[in-house]
Amino acid sequence: MYEFLVLLFITLIAGGLVWAYFRYLGEKGERLHLINQGICPSCKQETIEVVDQKGGGCSGTAFVEFKCRSCDYHDSFNIGGGSCGSGGCKV
Ligand SMILES: [Zn+2]
C-alpha cells in the first residue's frame, strides 16, 4: 500500500511538471505569435521592434530579442531550433 502511494505521488509530481512545461511553451508561443505581427503582448500596441539578433542560419538557433517602444516590455526567443530538417532554416 505504501509503495502505491509513493508511486501515485511521483506520478502527480511528474504530471504537474509536464503540464507546467507545456503551459509555459503555449504562453511563449502565443506571445511570439503576437510579436511576429509587431504587436506588444503587454500593451497591445504595434510598437514591437527587434533590438538584438544573434546566430541564425543552419549552425544553430537564432536568438532574437524584442522590445516595446511604448511600455517596458521586452522578451527574447530562440527561433529555428537549429534544425534544417524541420524546415526552420530560411537561409
Ligand atoms: Zn508594450
PDB file of the backbone (N, CA, C, O) and the ligand in Angstrom, with CONECT records:
HET     ZN  A 101       1
ATOM      1  N   MET A   1       0.833  -1.208   0.000  1.00  0.00           N
ATOM      2  CA  MET A   1       0.000   0.000   0.000  1.00  0.00           C
ATOM      3  C   MET A   1       0.864   1.254   0.000  1.00  0.00           C
ATOM      4  O   MET A   1       0.570   2.228  -0.693  1.00  0.00           O
ATOM      5  N   TYR A   2       1.934   1.214   0.787  1.00  0.00           N
ATOM      6  CA  TYR A   2       2.830   2.366   0.885  1.00  0.00           C
ATOM      7  C   TYR A   2       3.485   2.653  -0.464  1.00  0.00           C
ATOM      8  O   TYR A   2       3.598   3.806  -0.880  1.00  0.00           O
ATOM      9  N   GLU A   3       3.919   1.575  -1.146  1.00  0.00           N
ATOM     10  CA  GLU A   3       4.551   1.723  -2.455  1.00  0.00           C
ATOM     11  C   GLU A   3       3.598   2.364  -3.455  1.00  0.00           C
ATOM     12  O   GLU A   3       4.010   3.167  -4.292  1.00  0.00           O
ATOM     13  N   PHE A   4       2.346   2.011  -3.364  1.00  0.00           N
ATOM     14  CA  PHE A   4       1.340   2.554  -4.271  1.00  0.00           C
ATOM     15  C   PHE A   4       1.211   4.063  -4.060  1.00  0.00           C
ATOM     16  O   PHE A   4       1.115   4.822  -5.025  1.00  0.00           O
ATOM     17  N   LEU A   5       1.208   4.492  -2.808  1.00  0.00           N
ATOM     18  CA  LEU A   5       1.093   5.922  -2.506  1.00  0.00           C
ATOM     19  C   LEU A   5       2.295   6.692  -3.034  1.00  0.00           C
ATOM     20  O   LEU A   5       2.151   7.789  -3.573  1.00  0.00           O
ATOM     21  N   VAL A   6       3.493   6.107  -2.876  1.00  0.00           N
ATOM     22  CA  VAL A   6       4.720   6.748  -3.366  1.00  0.00           C
ATOM     23  C   VAL A   6       4.658   6.888  -4.880  1.00  0.00           C
ATOM     24  O   VAL A   6       5.001   7.931  -5.437  1.00  0.00           O
ATOM     25  N   LEU A   7       4.213   5.813  -5.539  1.00  0.00           N
ATOM     26  CA  LEU A   7       4.097   5.813  -6.993  1.00  0.00           C
ATOM     27  C   LEU A   7       3.093   6.874  -7.448  1.00  0.00           C
ATOM     28  O   LEU A   7       3.328   7.585  -8.426  1.00  0.00           O
ATOM     29  N   LEU A   8       1.994   6.969  -6.741  1.00  0.00           N
ATOM     30  CA  LEU A   8       0.961   7.949  -7.062  1.00  0.00           C
ATOM     31  C   LEU A   8       1.509   9.359  -6.911  1.00  0.00           C
ATOM     32  O   LEU A   8       1.257  10.234  -7.740  1.00  0.00           O
ATOM     33  N   PHE A   9       2.265   9.562  -5.837  1.00  0.00           N
ATOM     34  CA  PHE A   9       2.873  10.864  -5.543  1.00  0.00           C
ATOM     35  C   PHE A   9       3.837  11.272  -6.663  1.00  0.00           C
ATOM     36  O   PHE A   9       3.808  12.406  -7.140  1.00  0.00           O
ATOM     37  N   ILE A  10       4.690  10.325  -7.070  1.00  0.00           N
ATOM     38  CA  ILE A  10       5.666  10.591  -8.132  1.00  0.00           C
ATOM     39  C   ILE A  10       4.938  10.909  -9.440  1.00  0.00           C
ATOM     40  O   ILE A  10       5.335  11.816 -10.172  1.00  0.00           O
ATOM     41  N   THR A  11       3.883  10.164  -9.727  1.00  0.00           N
ATOM     42  CA  THR A  11       3.106  10.388 -10.950  1.00  0.00           C
ATOM     43  C   THR A  11       2.494  11.791 -10.948  1.00  0.00           C
ATOM     44  O   THR A  11       2.481  12.474 -11.971  1.00  0.00           O
ATOM     45  N   LEU A  12       1.989  12.207  -9.792  1.00  0.00           N
ATOM     46  CA  LEU A  12       1.381  13.534  -9.682  1.00  0.00           C
ATOM     47  C   LEU A  12       2.416  14.629  -9.903  1.00  0.00           C
ATOM     48  O   LEU A  12       2.157  15.597 -10.617  1.00  0.00           O
ATOM     49  N   ILE A  13       3.588  14.475  -9.290  1.00  0.00           N
ATOM     50  CA  ILE A  13       4.670  15.465  -9.430  1.00  0.00           C
ATOM     51  C   ILE A  13       5.117  15.550 -10.888  1.00  0.00           C
ATOM     52  O   ILE A  13       5.241  16.639 -11.449  1.00  0.00           O
ATOM     53  N   ALA A  14       5.358  14.376 -11.498  1.00  0.00           N
ATOM     54  CA  ALA A  14       5.818  14.331 -12.894  1.00  0.00           C
ATOM     55  C   ALA A  14       4.766  14.927 -13.819  1.00  0.00           C
ATOM     56  O   ALA A  14       5.094  15.693 -14.726  1.00  0.00           O
ATOM     57  N   GLY A  15       3.515  14.581 -13.591  1.00  0.00           N
ATOM     58  CA  GLY A  15       2.423  15.103 -14.403  1.00  0.00           C
ATOM     59  C   GLY A  15       2.311  16.612 -14.278  1.00  0.00           C
ATOM     60  O   GLY A  15       2.083  17.307 -15.268  1.00  0.00           O
ATOM     61  N   GLY A  16       2.469  17.116 -13.072  1.00  0.00           N
ATOM     62  CA  GLY A  16       2.417  18.549 -12.818  1.00  0.00           C
ATOM     63  C   GLY A  16       3.527  19.286 -13.541  1.00  0.00           C
ATOM     64  O   GLY A  16       3.307  20.362 -14.098  1.00  0.00           O
ATOM     65  N   LEU A  17       4.712  18.711 -13.533  1.00  0.00           N
ATOM     66  CA  LEU A  17       5.864  19.321 -14.200  1.00  0.00           C
ATOM     67  C   LEU A  17       5.648  19.376 -15.709  1.00  0.00           C
ATOM     68  O   LEU A  17       5.908  20.397 -16.346  1.00  0.00           O
ATOM     69  N   VAL A  18       5.169  18.268 -16.274  1.00  0.00           N
ATOM     70  CA  VAL A  18       4.911  18.206 -17.719  1.00  0.00           C
ATOM     71  C   VAL A  18       3.833  19.227 -18.098  1.00  0.00           C
ATOM     72  O   VAL A  18       3.947  19.920 -19.109  1.00  0.00           O
ATOM     73  N   TRP A  19       2.793  19.305 -17.275  1.00  0.00           N
ATOM     74  CA  TRP A  19       1.703  20.249 -17.525  1.00  0.00           C
ATOM     75  C   TRP A  19       2.232  21.681 -17.505  1.00  0.00           C
ATOM     76  O   TRP A  19       1.922  22.482 -18.387  1.00  0.00           O
ATOM     77  N   ALA A  20       3.036  21.992 -16.483  1.00  0.00           N
ATOM     78  CA  ALA A  20       3.592  23.339 -16.343  1.00  0.00           C
ATOM     79  C   ALA A  20       4.493  23.674 -17.529  1.00  0.00           C
ATOM     80  O   ALA A  20       4.501  24.806 -18.010  1.00  0.00           O
ATOM     81  N   TYR A  21       5.253  22.680 -17.997  1.00  0.00           N
ATOM     82  CA  TYR A  21       6.169  22.879 -19.116  1.00  0.00           C
ATOM     83  C   TYR A  21       5.394  23.200 -20.390  1.00  0.00           C
ATOM     84  O   TYR A  21       5.743  24.133 -21.113  1.00  0.00           O
ATOM     85  N   PHE A  22       4.341  22.427 -20.664  1.00  0.00           N
ATOM     86  CA  PHE A  22       3.557  22.659 -21.872  1.00  0.00           C
ATOM     87  C   PHE A  22       2.777  23.965 -21.777  1.00  0.00           C
ATOM     88  O   PHE A  22       2.575  24.645 -22.783  1.00  0.00           O
ATOM     89  N   ARG A  23       2.346  24.312 -20.587  1.00  0.00           N
ATOM     90  CA  ARG A  23       1.641  25.562 -20.378  1.00  0.00           C
ATOM     91  C   ARG A  23       2.588  26.737 -20.661  1.00  0.00           C
ATOM     92  O   ARG A  23       2.202  27.722 -21.290  1.00  0.00           O
ATOM     93  N   TYR A  24       3.821  26.613 -20.191  1.00  0.00           N
ATOM     94  CA  TYR A  24       4.845  27.630 -20.414  1.00  0.00           C
ATOM     95  C   TYR A  24       5.120  27.778 -21.902  1.00  0.00           C
ATOM     96  O   TYR A  24       5.193  28.894 -22.415  1.00  0.00           O
ATOM     97  N   LEU A  25       5.276  26.636 -22.607  1.00  0.00           N
ATOM     98  CA  LEU A  25       5.531  26.649 -24.051  1.00  0.00           C
ATOM     99  C   LEU A  25       4.378  27.307 -24.797  1.00  0.00           C
ATOM    100  O   LEU A  25       4.594  28.074 -25.735  1.00  0.00           O
ATOM    101  N   GLY A  26       3.155  27.003 -24.377  1.00  0.00           N
ATOM    102  CA  GLY A  26       1.972  27.567 -25.015  1.00  0.00           C
ATOM    103  C   GLY A  26       1.918  29.074 -24.875  1.00  0.00           C
ATOM    104  O   GLY A  26       1.626  29.783 -25.838  1.00  0.00           O
ATOM    105  N   GLU A  27       2.200  29.569 -23.668  1.00  0.00           N
ATOM    106  CA  GLU A  27       2.192  31.005 -23.424  1.00  0.00           C
ATOM    107  C   GLU A  27       3.268  31.703 -24.242  1.00  0.00           C
ATOM    108  O   GLU A  27       3.040  32.761 -24.828  1.00  0.00           O
ATOM    109  N   LYS A  28       4.438  31.090 -24.269  1.00  0.00           N
ATOM    110  CA  LYS A  28       5.560  31.643 -25.024  1.00  0.00           C
ATOM    111  C   LYS A  28       5.209  31.688 -26.515  1.00  0.00           C
ATOM    112  O   LYS A  28       5.514  32.669 -27.194  1.00  0.00           O
ATOM    113  N   GLY A  29       4.580  30.644 -27.020  1.00  0.00           N
ATOM    114  CA  GLY A  29       4.181  30.579 -28.413  1.00  0.00           C
ATOM    115  C   GLY A  29       3.158  31.645 -28.767  1.00  0.00           C
ATOM    116  O   GLY A  29       3.207  32.241 -29.843  1.00  0.00           O
ATOM    117  N   GLU A  30       2.237  31.874 -27.853  1.00  0.00           N
ATOM    118  CA  GLU A  30       1.204  32.880 -28.054  1.00  0.00           C
ATOM    119  C   GLU A  30       1.821  34.274 -28.145  1.00  0.00           C
ATOM    120  O   GLU A  30       1.452  35.075 -29.003  1.00  0.00           O
ATOM    121  N   ARG A  31       2.756  34.546 -27.254  1.00  0.00           N
ATOM    122  CA  ARG A  31       3.436  35.847 -27.252  1.00  0.00           C
ATOM    123  C   ARG A  31       4.246  36.036 -28.527  1.00  0.00           C
ATOM    124  O   ARG A  31       4.260  37.116 -29.117  1.00  0.00           O
ATOM    125  N   LEU A  32       4.930  34.952 -28.947  1.00  0.00           N
ATOM    126  CA  LEU A  32       5.740  35.017 -30.166  1.00  0.00           C
ATOM    127  C   LEU A  32       4.861  35.290 -31.378  1.00  0.00           C
ATOM    128  O   LEU A  32       5.252  36.025 -32.285  1.00  0.00           O
ATOM    129  N   HIS A  33       3.676  34.697 -31.389  1.00  0.00           N
ATOM    130  CA  HIS A  33       2.726  34.902 -32.485  1.00  0.00           C
ATOM    131  C   HIS A  33       2.342  36.384 -32.580  1.00  0.00           C
ATOM    132  O   HIS A  33       2.300  36.946 -33.674  1.00  0.00           O
ATOM    133  N   LEU A  34       2.066  37.008 -31.443  1.00  0.00           N
ATOM    134  CA  LEU A  34       1.721  38.433 -31.410  1.00  0.00           C
ATOM    135  C   LEU A  34       2.902  39.284 -31.859  1.00  0.00           C
ATOM    136  O   LEU A  34       2.752  40.215 -32.651  1.00  0.00           O
ATOM    137  N   ILE A  35       4.078  38.948 -31.339  1.00  0.00           N
ATOM    138  CA  ILE A  35       5.284  39.718 -31.639  1.00  0.00           C
ATOM    139  C   ILE A  35       5.622  39.639 -33.126  1.00  0.00           C
ATOM    140  O   ILE A  35       6.079  40.619 -33.714  1.00  0.00           O
ATOM    141  N   ASN A  36       5.398  38.474 -33.735  1.00  0.00           N
ATOM    142  CA  ASN A  36       5.636  38.318 -35.171  1.00  0.00           C
ATOM    143  C   ASN A  36       4.762  39.262 -35.993  1.00  0.00           C
ATOM    144  O   ASN A  36       5.107  39.613 -37.121  1.00  0.00           O
ATOM    145  N   GLN A  37       3.638  39.668 -35.426  1.00  0.00           N
ATOM    146  CA  GLN A  37       2.744  40.608 -36.106  1.00  0.00           C
ATOM    147  C   GLN A  37       3.063  42.048 -35.704  1.00  0.00           C
ATOM    148  O   GLN A  37       2.391  42.990 -36.124  1.00  0.00           O
ATOM    149  N   GLY A  38       4.112  42.197 -34.876  1.00  0.00           N
ATOM    150  CA  GLY A  38       4.527  43.529 -34.437  1.00  0.00           C
ATOM    151  C   GLY A  38       3.698  44.070 -33.295  1.00  0.00           C
ATOM    152  O   GLY A  38       3.742  45.265 -33.004  1.00  0.00           O
ATOM    153  N   ILE A  39       2.934  43.195 -32.640  1.00  0.00           N
ATOM    154  CA  ILE A  39       2.058  43.640 -31.555  1.00  0.00           C
ATOM    155  C   ILE A  39       2.668  43.280 -30.199  1.00  0.00           C
ATOM    156  O   ILE A  39       3.118  42.155 -29.985  1.00  0.00           O
ATOM    157  N   CYS A  40       2.675  44.245 -29.303  1.00  0.00           N
ATOM    158  CA  CYS A  40       3.200  44.018 -27.962  1.00  0.00           C
ATOM    159  C   CYS A  40       2.203  43.190 -27.146  1.00  0.00           C
ATOM    160  O   CYS A  40       1.038  43.575 -27.050  1.00  0.00           O
ATOM    161  N   PRO A  41       2.622  42.064 -26.555  1.00  0.00           N
ATOM    162  CA  PRO A  41       1.717  41.232 -25.766  1.00  0.00           C
ATOM    163  C   PRO A  41       1.278  41.912 -24.470  1.00  0.00           C
ATOM    164  O   PRO A  41       0.300  41.503 -23.843  1.00  0.00           O
ATOM    165  N   SER A  42       2.001  42.935 -24.083  1.00  0.00           N
ATOM    166  CA  SER A  42       1.711  43.607 -22.820  1.00  0.00           C
ATOM    167  C   SER A  42       0.711  44.750 -22.994  1.00  0.00           C
ATOM    168  O   SER A  42      -0.307  44.791 -22.301  1.00  0.00           O
ATOM    169  N   CYS A  43       0.989  45.675 -23.908  1.00  0.00           N
ATOM    170  CA  CYS A  43       0.111  46.847 -24.062  1.00  0.00           C
ATOM    171  C   CYS A  43      -0.714  46.812 -25.347  1.00  0.00           C
ATOM    172  O   CYS A  43      -1.494  47.729 -25.600  1.00  0.00           O
ATOM    173  N   LYS A  44      -0.552  45.758 -26.166  1.00  0.00           N
ATOM    174  CA  LYS A  44      -1.325  45.537 -27.394  1.00  0.00           C
ATOM    175  C   LYS A  44      -1.160  46.646 -28.436  1.00  0.00           C
ATOM    176  O   LYS A  44      -2.041  46.861 -29.268  1.00  0.00           O
ATOM    177  N   GLN A  45      -0.041  47.334 -28.384  1.00  0.00           N
ATOM    178  CA  GLN A  45       0.242  48.355 -29.386  1.00  0.00           C
ATOM    179  C   GLN A  45       1.208  47.779 -30.423  1.00  0.00           C
ATOM    180  O   GLN A  45       1.970  46.859 -30.127  1.00  0.00           O
ATOM    181  N   GLU A  46       1.169  48.325 -31.632  1.00  0.00           N
ATOM    182  CA  GLU A  46       2.071  47.839 -32.687  1.00  0.00           C
ATOM    183  C   GLU A  46       3.413  48.560 -32.605  1.00  0.00           C
ATOM    184  O   GLU A  46       3.827  49.255 -33.532  1.00  0.00           O
ATOM    185  N   THR A  47       4.070  48.373 -31.477  1.00  0.00           N
ATOM    186  CA  THR A  47       5.310  49.105 -31.228  1.00  0.00           C
ATOM    187  C   THR A  47       6.470  48.179 -30.894  1.00  0.00           C
ATOM    188  O   THR A  47       7.454  48.595 -30.284  1.00  0.00           O
ATOM    189  N   ILE A  48       6.344  46.915 -31.302  1.00  0.00           N
ATOM    190  CA  ILE A  48       7.402  45.935 -31.033  1.00  0.00           C
ATOM    191  C   ILE A  48       8.519  46.078 -32.081  1.00  0.00           C
ATOM    192  O   ILE A  48       8.250  46.181 -33.277  1.00  0.00           O
ATOM    193  N   GLU A  49       9.740  46.082 -31.624  1.00  0.00           N
ATOM    194  CA  GLU A  49      10.849  46.099 -32.573  1.00  0.00           C
ATOM    195  C   GLU A  49      11.976  45.178 -32.098  1.00  0.00           C
ATOM    196  O   GLU A  49      12.130  44.931 -30.902  1.00  0.00           O
ATOM    197  N   VAL A  50      12.752  44.681 -33.048  1.00  0.00           N
ATOM    198  CA  VAL A  50      13.873  43.793 -32.746  1.00  0.00           C
ATOM    199  C   VAL A  50      15.045  44.643 -32.277  1.00  0.00           C
ATOM    200  O   VAL A  50      15.467  45.561 -32.980  1.00  0.00           O
ATOM    201  N   VAL A  51      15.568  44.347 -31.101  1.00  0.00           N
ATOM    202  CA  VAL A  51      16.704  45.108 -30.601  1.00  0.00           C
ATOM    203  C   VAL A  51      18.015  44.351 -30.745  1.00  0.00           C
ATOM    204  O   VAL A  51      19.089  44.952 -30.791  1.00  0.00           O
ATOM    205  N   ASP A  52      17.920  43.022 -30.814  1.00  0.00           N
ATOM    206  CA  ASP A  52      19.140  42.238 -30.931  1.00  0.00           C
ATOM    207  C   ASP A  52      18.852  40.907 -31.617  1.00  0.00           C
ATOM    208  O   ASP A  52      17.794  40.310 -31.422  1.00  0.00           O
ATOM    209  N   GLN A  53      19.800  40.458 -32.413  1.00  0.00           N
ATOM    210  CA  GLN A  53      19.635  39.181 -33.102  1.00  0.00           C
ATOM    211  C   GLN A  53      20.987  38.507 -33.235  1.00  0.00           C
ATOM    212  O   GLN A  53      21.930  39.067 -33.794  1.00  0.00           O
ATOM    213  N   LYS A  54      21.058  37.301 -32.712  1.00  0.00           N
ATOM    214  CA  LYS A  54      22.327  36.561 -32.760  1.00  0.00           C
ATOM    215  C   LYS A  54      22.096  35.199 -33.392  1.00  0.00           C
ATOM    216  O   LYS A  54      21.003  34.636 -33.330  1.00  0.00           O
ATOM    217  N   GLY A  55      23.146  34.691 -33.996  1.00  0.00           N
ATOM    218  CA  GLY A  55      23.088  33.349 -34.542  1.00  0.00           C
ATOM    219  C   GLY A  55      22.253  33.281 -35.794  1.00  0.00           C
ATOM    220  O   GLY A  55      22.255  34.209 -36.602  1.00  0.00           O
ATOM    221  N   GLY A  56      21.548  32.203 -35.957  1.00  0.00           N
ATOM    222  CA  GLY A  56      20.731  32.005 -37.145  1.00  0.00           C
ATOM    223  C   GLY A  56      21.396  31.075 -38.120  1.00  0.00           C
ATOM    224  O   GLY A  56      22.414  30.459 -37.807  1.00  0.00           O
ATOM    225  N   GLY A  57      20.833  30.970 -39.291  1.00  0.00           N
ATOM    226  CA  GLY A  57      21.365  30.068 -40.297  1.00  0.00           C
ATOM    227  C   GLY A  57      21.138  28.622 -39.912  1.00  0.00           C
ATOM    228  O   GLY A  57      20.187  28.295 -39.203  1.00  0.00           O
ATOM    229  N   CYS A  58      22.009  27.772 -40.380  1.00  0.00           N
ATOM    230  CA  CYS A  58      21.849  26.349 -40.121  1.00  0.00           C
ATOM    231  C   CYS A  58      22.719  25.882 -38.954  1.00  0.00           C
ATOM    232  O   CYS A  58      22.583  24.752 -38.485  1.00  0.00           O
ATOM    233  N   SER A  59      23.605  26.752 -38.494  1.00  0.00           N
ATOM    234  CA  SER A  59      24.560  26.340 -37.470  1.00  0.00           C
ATOM    235  C   SER A  59      23.937  26.248 -36.086  1.00  0.00           C
ATOM    236  O   SER A  59      24.408  25.487 -35.241  1.00  0.00           O
ATOM    237  N   GLY A  60      22.890  27.012 -35.852  1.00  0.00           N
ATOM    238  CA  GLY A  60      22.280  26.985 -34.526  1.00  0.00           C
ATOM    239  C   GLY A  60      20.996  27.770 -34.489  1.00  0.00           C
ATOM    240  O   GLY A  60      20.471  28.166 -35.530  1.00  0.00           O
ATOM    241  N   THR A  61      20.483  28.000 -33.289  1.00  0.00           N
ATOM    242  CA  THR A  61      19.237  28.735 -33.159  1.00  0.00           C
ATOM    243  C   THR A  61      19.487  30.231 -33.276  1.00  0.00           C
ATOM    244  O   THR A  61      20.558  30.716 -32.913  1.00  0.00           O
ATOM    245  N   ALA A  62      18.509  30.956 -33.777  1.00  0.00           N
ATOM    246  CA  ALA A  62      18.589  32.405 -33.830  1.00  0.00           C
ATOM    247  C   ALA A  62      18.002  32.967 -32.538  1.00  0.00           C
ATOM    248  O   ALA A  62      16.839  32.738 -32.203  1.00  0.00           O
ATOM    249  N   PHE A  63      18.841  33.706 -31.831  1.00  0.00           N
ATOM    250  CA  PHE A  63      18.387  34.316 -30.590  1.00  0.00           C
ATOM    251  C   PHE A  63      17.955  35.745 -30.890  1.00  0.00           C
ATOM    252  O   PHE A  63      18.780  36.596 -31.223  1.00  0.00           O
ATOM    253  N   VAL A  64      16.654  36.000 -30.770  1.00  0.00           N
ATOM    254  CA  VAL A  64      16.120  37.309 -31.124  1.00  0.00           C
ATOM    255  C   VAL A  64      15.529  37.978 -29.886  1.00  0.00           C
ATOM    256  O   VAL A  64      14.772  37.378 -29.122  1.00  0.00           O
ATOM    257  N   GLU A  65      15.909  39.246 -29.721  1.00  0.00           N
ATOM    258  CA  GLU A  65      15.424  40.000 -28.573  1.00  0.00           C
ATOM    259  C   GLU A  65      14.491  41.105 -29.054  1.00  0.00           C
ATOM    260  O   GLU A  65      14.829  41.866 -29.961  1.00  0.00           O
ATOM    261  N   PHE A  66      13.312  41.186 -28.436  1.00  0.00           N
ATOM    262  CA  PHE A  66      12.318  42.178 -28.819  1.00  0.00           C
ATOM    263  C   PHE A  66      12.108  43.176 -27.695  1.00  0.00           C
ATOM    264  O   PHE A  66      12.287  42.862 -26.519  1.00  0.00           O
ATOM    265  N   LYS A  67      11.723  44.387 -28.083  1.00  0.00           N
ATOM    266  CA  LYS A  67      11.450  45.408 -27.091  1.00  0.00           C
ATOM    267  C   LYS A  67      10.275  46.248 -27.568  1.00  0.00           C
ATOM    268  O   LYS A  67      10.123  46.506 -28.762  1.00  0.00           O
ATOM    269  N   CYS A  68       9.445  46.672 -26.618  1.00  0.00           N
ATOM    270  CA  CYS A  68       8.311  47.526 -26.940  1.00  0.00           C
ATOM    271  C   CYS A  68       8.699  48.986 -26.703  1.00  0.00           C
ATOM    272  O   CYS A  68       9.340  49.324 -25.707  1.00  0.00           O
ATOM    273  N   ARG A  69       8.292  49.843 -27.647  1.00  0.00           N
ATOM    274  CA  ARG A  69       8.640  51.261 -27.533  1.00  0.00           C
ATOM    275  C   ARG A  69       7.689  52.037 -26.625  1.00  0.00           C
ATOM    276  O   ARG A  69       8.055  53.092 -26.108  1.00  0.00           O
ATOM    277  N   SER A  70       6.477  51.530 -26.425  1.00  0.00           N
ATOM    278  CA  SER A  70       5.522  52.295 -25.618  1.00  0.00           C
ATOM    279  C   SER A  70       5.453  51.842 -24.155  1.00  0.00           C
ATOM    280  O   SER A  70       5.066  52.623 -23.286  1.00  0.00           O
ATOM    281  N   CYS A  71       5.828  50.583 -23.877  1.00  0.00           N
ATOM    282  CA  CYS A  71       5.904  50.167 -22.476  1.00  0.00           C
ATOM    283  C   CYS A  71       7.264  49.494 -22.247  1.00  0.00           C
ATOM    284  O   CYS A  71       8.086  49.456 -23.162  1.00  0.00           O
ATOM    285  N   ASP A  72       7.505  48.986 -21.094  1.00  0.00           N
ATOM    286  CA  ASP A  72       8.816  48.424 -20.760  1.00  0.00           C
ATOM    287  C   ASP A  72       8.951  46.941 -21.111  1.00  0.00           C
ATOM    288  O   ASP A  72       9.911  46.286 -20.705  1.00  0.00           O
ATOM    289  N   TYR A  73       7.989  46.422 -21.864  1.00  0.00           N
ATOM    290  CA  TYR A  73       8.012  45.001 -22.184  1.00  0.00           C
ATOM    291  C   TYR A  73       9.207  44.635 -23.059  1.00  0.00           C
ATOM    292  O   TYR A  73       9.480  45.292 -24.064  1.00  0.00           O
ATOM    293  N   HIS A  74       9.904  43.594 -22.667  1.00  0.00           N
ATOM    294  CA  HIS A  74      10.940  43.032 -23.528  1.00  0.00           C
ATOM    295  C   HIS A  74      11.014  41.536 -23.304  1.00  0.00           C
ATOM    296  O   HIS A  74      10.784  41.044 -22.199  1.00  0.00           O
ATOM    297  N   ASP A  75      11.341  40.814 -24.380  1.00  0.00           N
ATOM    298  CA  ASP A  75      11.402  39.360 -24.294  1.00  0.00           C
ATOM    299  C   ASP A  75      12.385  38.842 -25.332  1.00  0.00           C
ATOM    300  O   ASP A  75      12.721  39.541 -26.287  1.00  0.00           O
ATOM    301  N   SER A  76      12.838  37.620 -25.137  1.00  0.00           N
ATOM    302  CA  SER A  76      13.761  37.034 -26.096  1.00  0.00           C
ATOM    303  C   SER A  76      13.300  35.632 -26.461  1.00  0.00           C
ATOM    304  O   SER A  76      12.715  34.923 -25.642  1.00  0.00           O
ATOM    305  N   PHE A  77      13.569  35.245 -27.691  1.00  0.00           N
ATOM    306  CA  PHE A  77      13.132  33.941 -28.173  1.00  0.00           C
ATOM    307  C   PHE A  77      14.258  33.243 -28.913  1.00  0.00           C
ATOM    308  O   PHE A  77      15.080  33.874 -29.577  1.00  0.00           O
ATOM    309  N   ASN A  78      14.273  31.941 -28.783  1.00  0.00           N
ATOM    310  CA  ASN A  78      15.163  31.124 -29.596  1.00  0.00           C
ATOM    311  C   ASN A  78      14.349  30.575 -30.752  1.00  0.00           C
ATOM    312  O   ASN A  78      13.507  29.696 -30.567  1.00  0.00           O
ATOM    313  N   ILE A  79      14.597  31.088 -31.932  1.00  0.00           N
ATOM    314  CA  ILE A  79      13.789  30.720 -33.086  1.00  0.00           C
ATOM    315  C   ILE A  79      14.582  29.810 -34.027  1.00  0.00           C
ATOM    316  O   ILE A  79      15.771  30.027 -34.262  1.00  0.00           O
ATOM    317  N   GLY A  80      13.927  28.822 -34.543  1.00  0.00           N
ATOM    318  CA  GLY A  80      14.550  27.954 -35.538  1.00  0.00           C
ATOM    319  C   GLY A  80      14.848  26.563 -35.009  1.00  0.00           C
ATOM    320  O   GLY A  80      14.648  25.575 -35.715  1.00  0.00           O
ATOM    321  N   GLY A  81      15.319  26.477 -33.787  1.00  0.00           N
ATOM    322  CA  GLY A  81      15.610  25.182 -33.194  1.00  0.00           C
ATOM    323  C   GLY A  81      16.896  24.555 -33.692  1.00  0.00           C
ATOM    324  O   GLY A  81      17.269  23.470 -33.246  1.00  0.00           O
ATOM    325  N   GLY A  82      17.583  25.225 -34.614  1.00  0.00           N
ATOM    326  CA  GLY A  82      18.872  24.737 -35.086  1.00  0.00           C
ATOM    327  C   GLY A  82      18.788  23.519 -35.969  1.00  0.00           C
ATOM    328  O   GLY A  82      19.788  22.840 -36.199  1.00  0.00           O
ATOM    329  N   SER A  83      17.595  23.236 -36.468  1.00  0.00           N
ATOM    330  CA  SER A  83      17.434  22.049 -37.296  1.00  0.00           C
ATOM    331  C   SER A  83      17.048  22.431 -38.713  1.00  0.00           C
ATOM    332  O   SER A  83      16.073  23.158 -38.907  1.00  0.00           O
ATOM    333  N   CYS A  84      17.779  21.966 -39.696  1.00  0.00           N
ATOM    334  CA  CYS A  84      17.447  22.241 -41.084  1.00  0.00           C
ATOM    335  C   CYS A  84      16.412  21.257 -41.594  1.00  0.00           C
ATOM    336  O   CYS A  84      15.689  21.547 -42.548  1.00  0.00           O
ATOM    337  N   GLY A  85      16.339  20.103 -40.966  1.00  0.00           N
ATOM    338  CA  GLY A  85      15.415  19.072 -41.394  1.00  0.00           C
ATOM    339  C   GLY A  85      13.962  19.420 -41.173  1.00  0.00           C
ATOM    340  O   GLY A  85      13.085  18.949 -41.896  1.00  0.00           O
ATOM    341  N   SER A  86      13.697  20.273 -40.141  1.00  0.00           N
ATOM    342  CA  SER A  86      12.322  20.624 -39.809  1.00  0.00           C
ATOM    343  C   SER A  86      11.794  21.735 -40.697  1.00  0.00           C
ATOM    344  O   SER A  86      10.623  22.100 -40.594  1.00  0.00           O
ATOM    345  N   GLY A  87      12.633  22.280 -41.569  1.00  0.00           N
ATOM    346  CA  GLY A  87      12.210  23.358 -42.447  1.00  0.00           C
ATOM    347  C   GLY A  87      12.289  24.714 -41.779  1.00  0.00           C
ATOM    348  O   GLY A  87      11.734  25.688 -42.289  1.00  0.00           O
ATOM    349  N   GLY A  88      12.971  24.794 -40.644  1.00  0.00           N
ATOM    350  CA  GLY A  88      13.071  26.055 -39.935  1.00  0.00           C
ATOM    351  C   GLY A  88      14.167  26.953 -40.481  1.00  0.00           C
ATOM    352  O   GLY A  88      14.243  28.133 -40.136  1.00  0.00           O
ATOM    353  N   CYS A  89      15.009  26.398 -41.326  1.00  0.00           N
ATOM    354  CA  CYS A  89      16.116  27.167 -41.880  1.00  0.00           C
ATOM    355  C   CYS A  89      15.664  27.920 -43.126  1.00  0.00           C
ATOM    356  O   CYS A  89      15.190  27.325 -44.094  1.00  0.00           O
ATOM    357  N   LYS A  90      15.822  29.250 -43.081  1.00  0.00           N
ATOM    358  CA  LYS A  90      15.331  30.064 -44.201  1.00  0.00           C
ATOM    359  C   LYS A  90      16.474  30.814 -44.874  1.00  0.00           C
ATOM    360  O   LYS A  90      16.269  31.915 -45.386  1.00  0.00           O
ATOM    361  N   VAL A  91      17.651  30.250 -44.883  1.00  0.00           N
ATOM    362  CA  VAL A  91      18.789  30.937 -45.498  1.00  0.00           C
ATOM    363  C   VAL A  91      18.946  30.493 -46.950  1.00  0.00           C
ATOM    364  O   VAL A  91      19.851  30.958 -47.644  1.00  0.00           O
TER     365      VAL A  91
HETATM  366 ZN    ZN A 101       4.136  47.392 -24.948  1.00  0.00          ZN2+
END
